[in-house]
């Protein structure tokens, strides 16, 4: 028997089931980086990944963009998943609002009240300080998959 889900869990499950395109800010092509492992996992589970990093040209077979503002408008972004230090996230939040994204997701250990306020004022939902991969594994994936995870978050 499964465990009971909280209201927040149900909302996150719905969100992760409804989104299709995730812009990963700070995505690196280096295989040992958490951003790469998380993006690879998301891509393997059917999400379209848009790499956002001025130091990359392509990651995981997808064209990389220097910033969210450089992503063409014909590539709608559902979630902006951020692998940048907290002090950089207010600017990312402004760009996420301008891009028309639905959600600003600050990865594990990244928390910024300023970024959250900017995104919320712009109409985005905000999730901070948790790993999108771990949340998806917990709420949507097969339990064995989560238990056998090799990559860091």
Secondary structure by P-SEA (a helix, b strand, c coil): ccccccaaaaaaaaaaacccbbbbcccccccccaaaaaaaaaaaabbbbbbbcccccccccbbbbccccccccccccccccccccccaaaaaaaaaaaacccbbbbccccccaaaaaaaaaabbbbbccccaaaaaaaccccaaaaaaccccc
